[in-house]
Structures are given as structure tokens and as C-alpha cells.
Amino acid sequence: MSEIEIFLKREIGTDLGSRQKIETLFKNIDRDISKVIMNFEGIEFMGRSFAQEYLNRKHFASFEVVEKNMSEDIEKMFEIILKLNNKL
């Protein structure tokens, strides 16, 4: 089992708006991976649909997903989504 770090800025860009991009990213993670560190360094914007899809993918992933370098705005967006889904 192994661990990888994904730099979202490098893989997707500084604007996380497309639900499809996070869906594709999660689908392409090798299933032998046990832990994925999602590095949010340099991310300027994250849309609600991206955040919703990210949290759904994280919840059903066969590996542990942890976040790193999240801005306050990104943390707040995740909190809003979790509250709306009664998961906080």
C-alpha cells in the first residue's frame, strides 16, 4: 500500500469549477493506493458543484483522502456543503 500527493493546481488549475474534472481525477487514482493527500496550495476558487462532487467521491473512495493547504474560503465551502447534506 502506498501514499500519493496530488497538487490540484497542477492537475486541474487554480479554478476548481468543473464537477467532471474531480470525477476524472478520482477515477484515475490507482486502486493500490491507500492514502491520497489532496494539496490545495495555490487554488484561487472552488465552485459549489466541484465541492459537492469532491466530497461525494471522497466519501465513497476505496482509499483515505486528506486535504492539505486549504484556504479559509475552501474550508468554508466544504462546511456549507456538509451542513446542507446534514453531515457536519
C-alpha positions in Angstrom: 0.0 0.0 0.0 1.2 3.5 -0.7 0.5 7.1 -0.5 0.5 9.9 -3.1 0.1 13.6 -3.0 -2.0 15.3 -5.7 -1.4 19.0 -6.4 -4.8 20.2 -7.6 -3.3 23.4 -9.1 -1.0 21.3 -11.3 -3.7 18.6 -12.2 -6.7 20.9 -12.7 -5.7 24.5 -12.4 -6.3 27.3 -9.9 -10.1 27.5 -10.6 -11.9 24.3 -9.4 -15.2 24.7 -11.0 -15.9 21.6 -13.0 -17.5 18.6 -11.4 -16.3 16.4 -14.3 -12.6 17.2 -13.6 -12.7 15.9 -10.0 -14.7 12.9 -11.1 -12.0 12.1 -13.7 -9.2 12.7 -11.2 -10.6 10.2 -8.7 -11.3 7.6 -11.3 -7.7 7.8 -12.4 -6.2 7.1 -9.0 -4.5 3.7 -8.9 -6.6 1.3 -6.7 -3.4 0.1 -5.0 -3.1 3.5 -3.3 -4.1 3.5 0.4 -3.9 7.3 1.0 -4.2 10.3 -1.2 -3.2 13.8 0.0 -5.1 16.5 -1.9 -2.9 19.6 -1.9 -5.0 22.8 -2.3 -2.0 25.1 -2.4 -2.5 27.9 -5.0 -6.2 27.3 -5.5 -8.0 30.6 -6.0 -11.6 29.4 -6.4 -13.7 26.3 -5.8 -17.3 26.2 -7.0 -20.1 24.5 -5.2 -20.6 21.8 -7.7 -16.9 20.9 -7.6 -17.0 20.8 -3.8 -20.1 18.6 -3.8 -18.6 16.1 -6.2 -15.3 16.1 -4.3 -17.0 15.3 -1.0 -19.1 12.5 -2.7 -16.0 11.0 -4.3 -14.1 11.2 -1.0 -16.9 9.5 0.9 -17.0 6.5 -1.5 -13.3 6.2 -2.2 -11.6 2.9 -1.5 -8.6 4.9 -0.1 -8.2 7.5 2.6 -8.4 11.1 1.3 -6.9 14.0 3.4 -6.7 17.7 2.5 -3.6 19.9 2.8 -3.1 23.7 2.4 -6.8 24.6 2.2 -7.6 28.3 2.3 -10.3 29.6 4.6 -12.7 30.0 1.7 -12.3 26.4 0.6 -12.8 25.2 4.2 -16.0 27.3 4.4 -17.3 25.9 1.1 -16.8 22.3 2.4 -18.6 23.2 5.6 -21.6 24.7 3.7 -21.9 21.5 1.6 -21.7 19.3 4.6 -24.3 21.3 6.5 -26.6 21.2 3.6 -26.3 17.5 3.5 -26.6 17.2 7.3 -23.2 15.6 7.6 -21.5 18.0 9.9 
